[in-house]
Amino acid sequence: MKIELKYWIVLGILALTWGSSFILIKQGLVSYTPYQVGALRLSIAGGVLAFWGIPNLFKIPKDRLKYVVLAGFLGNFVPMFLFPIAQTRVSSSMAGILDSLVPLFILFFGSLFFSIKGTKNQIIGAVIGFLGAVLLISGDGFSGENSLLHCLLIVLATALYGLNSLILTRYLNDVPSFQLSSALFTIWLPPAVIILFFTGFFQTFEGTPEQLRSLGFVTILGLVGTALAMILFYKLIQVTGSMFSSMVTYLMPIVSVFWGFLVGEKITIMHLIGFLMILSGVYMTQKKERSKKIEVRG
């Protein structure tokens, strides 16, 4: 399957958006707890999309609703909390590198649960891309500031992302992306608001400059990095398949390094080599897609 240029552009937009999310999460953690950051992100995205999400819930076939709930839980609700919890003891660069595990989990879960047979080039490309992402930030990604336990939380989140992508491809591929996204976030809006209440957000919010600044970053994260990005991502999955769309996680570390450059971090020849390896991995995974798309049997 030949991927059209516009979908490569969407992939780049998602990489830029989600590659910046780790910095935004860090800024949100300046004033709020990890649970508040996660609940705020979901509440803002769900609050905006609920206007369309409520009527869209009634348009989705009843036999698909359970998959919509499951997709929201695996791909949005749980990871939205795992990342800020992890980033209290994990650097933004390390979060970016670990997030690039998603394609490997897609290959693993696809083979284990969905009878998806990955091609040789896809497997090789996934490994090359991951190694390139490791190399890209190895200069500072494995420093003492990173807790192994907290790193494993991000690994769990990437596993959930991979499983979610397969569920979307297998069971929800014919549901329009905006309809799916708006319904999904609407379903998980009430739990997010409840968590926000019990974490004491409304009792402790005083509108200080620091709180407002952090709230602004989380609002950008919720509106652009969550609501809008998920609509684009679901559309990308439906058109190109889970494997191509997951390549966004290989491009995200590049954005993380760019942010590091802006704040004065050193960029070495090793970073450039890692960058080329990532691009090589993306190319390799798509090499056979021109003639044959990954199929889900069963």
N, C-alpha and C positions, 0 to 999 in steps of 0.2 A: 504493500500500500504506500503510495507516494503521499507524503505529508505536504499540504499546501503551505505557501509562505506565510499566510495570515495566522496559521496555527503555531508556526515557529515564533511569530511576533508575540502571540498570546503567551507562549511559554516564557519568552523573555520578560514580559510584563510581570508575570507571576513570580519569576525569579527575583526581579528587582523589588517587588512588594514584600514577598515572604523573606527574602534575604535581609530586609531591613527590620523585620518583626522582632528579632532578638534584641536589637538596640532599644526598640520601643518598649518591650517587656521590661528590660533593665530600668528604663526611665520610670515606668509605672511602679516598680518595686521600691523606688525611692520613698514614696509616700504611703503605699498600700501593701497589704499582706498578699502573698501568692494567691490565696483563695479569692480575695477581693479583686485582684487583677483579672483572674480567669472569669469570675462572675460578671464583672463590669464589661469585659470584652464580649461575652455572650449576650448580656442584657442590651448593650448598645446595638449590636448587629440584629438581634431578635426584635428589639423594639422598633427599629426602622422597617424591617421586612414583614412584621406582623400585619401591617395594613393590607398587604397582598397575600400574606401567608394564610390567613384565616379562610378566605374564600377558596384559595388554592388547595387547602386540605380536602375540601369536598369534591375536587376535581380528580384527585388521585384515586384509582381503583382500590377498593377496600382490601383486596388480597395483597396489595403492594405496601400498605401503610406500615405493616410490621417491619418491612425492610427500610422504610424511610426513618422509622424510629431507631432502628439498629444502626443505620448509617450515621445518623446524627450523634448517637451515643459514642460510636467508635471513632468517627472521623472529626468530631467537633467538641462534644461536651467533655469527655475525659482528657483529650490532649490539651485543651485550653487551660486545664488546671495543672497537668503534669509539667508543662514547660515552665511556667513561673515558679512552681515549687522547686524544680531542678535548678533554675537559674539563680537561686539564692546561693548555690555552691558550685555553679558551673559557669564558665566564661561564655560570652556570646559566640566567640569563635568555635569553641568546643561544641556548643549547641548546634551550630551550623554544620559541622562535620558529621555529627551523629545523625542529623536529619537526613543525610545522604544515604542512609541505610534502607530507605523505603523501597527502591527497586529490587533490592535483594530479598526483602520480605515478600514482595509481590511474586517473585519467582518461586520462593519457598512455599508460601501458602497456596499459590496457584497450582503448584504440583501436588501439594498435600491434600487440598480440599476441593479444588475446582477442576481437576483433570486438565490443567493447562500445560501444554508441553512447550517450554521455552526453547528457542533455537540456540545453537552453539554460539552464534555471534552475540545473542542477547546476554548469555551468561558471561562470556568473555568481556563484553562491553560493560556490564554491570560491575564486574570485578575491577577492570581498569579505571572506570569512573570513580569508584569508591577509593581506590588506592591514590588516585590523583587528588581527591578531596582531602585525604589524610595528609598527603605531602604538602598540599596548599597551605595548611595552617599548622603544620607540625612544629614550626618555629616557636609557637607559644601556646599551642592548643593542649599540650599535655603537661602543663606546669602544675605546681602544687596547689593552686587555687581550685582545682577541680576534684570534687568528691566522687569516688567510684559509684557509691550508692545513688547519688543524684544523676550521674551519667546514665545509669541503668534505667532511670525513670524516662529519660529521653529515648532510649532504645525501645522501651515499652511503647511510647507514643508513636514511634516510627513503625513498629509492628502493627499497631492499630490502624495507622494510616494505610499501610499496605493492604490489610484485610478489608478495610473500608473501600478502597479503590476496586477491589475484585467484586465486592457485593454490588457496587454501583454498576459495574460493567455487566454483571450477570443478571441482575434482577431489576434495575431501574434505568436501563439504557435508553428506553423509549419515553421516559418522562422528561418534558422540557426542563432545561437546567434552571431557569428562574423559578418555575413552579416548584421544582424539587427543593431548591435552596430556601425559598421563602417559607415553604411548609415545614421544612426540617428545623429551621431556627425558631419558628413559631412554637413548635412542639416543646423545645427545650428552653424557651424563654421563662416560663413560670419557675422551674427548678433553679435557674440561674438567679432570678430575683429573690427567691427564698434563701438561697445561700448567701447572697449579698446582704440580706437583712440579718441573718444569724451571725455573720462575721462582724457585725457592729459598724458597717460602713455608714449607715444613715445617722447613727448616734455619734460617731467620731468625726464626721466630715464638718469642717468649720470654714471651708472656703479660703484657706491660707494660700498665699502665692505658690508655695511648693506643692500643695495638694492640687491646685488648679492646673499647674504645669504638668504634673503627672497624669491628671485626668485628661488633659488635652492629648497627650501621647497615647493613652489607652483608647481615646475616642477615635483617633486616626487608625489605630490598630483594629478597632471594632468595625469601623465603616469601610475602610479601604482594604486592610489586611485580612479581614474576615468575611464580611457580607459580600462586597464586590468581588474579591478574589475567589471566593468559593463558587460564585455563579459562573465565573470564567473557567474555573478548574473543572466543575462538573460538566460544562459544555465540552471542554477539551477531552475529558475522559470518554464522553459519549461518541465523539467524532473520531478520535485517534486511537482510543484504547488506553488501558491502564498503564501499560509499559512506557509508552511515549510520554504521557502526561507526568509520570513519576520522575522523568528526567529533570524536572524543575529542581529537584532536591540536589542534583549534581551542580547546578548553576548557582544555587543560593550561596555556597561558600565564597564564590567569586565576589558577590555583593558584600559579604561580610568583610572580606579583605579590603575592598574599596573603602568601606566605612572606616576600617582601621587605618588606611592610608590618610584619610582626611583628618584623623585625630593624631597623626604623627607616628603611627607604627611603621616599622621598617619593612619594606618589600624587597625580598631577595630573589636571586635567580631560581631558588627552589620553588618559590611561589609561581613563577612563570612556567616552570616545568610541570607543576601540578595543574595549572590552568590548561596547558596543552593536553595533558592526560585526560582531563575531564571532557574536553571537546572530542577527543579521540574515542572515549567511552560512549558518548552520546551518538557519535557517527556509527560506531560498531553495532550498537543495539538496533539501529534503524536500517542497517545495510540490507537485511533480508525482508524488511517490512514492505519494500517496494512491490514485491510479487506476492507476498503472503502475510496476512495479518494474523496475530495470535488469536486462536479460536478457543472458545469455552465450550466444552462438550458436556453433555449430560442433561 
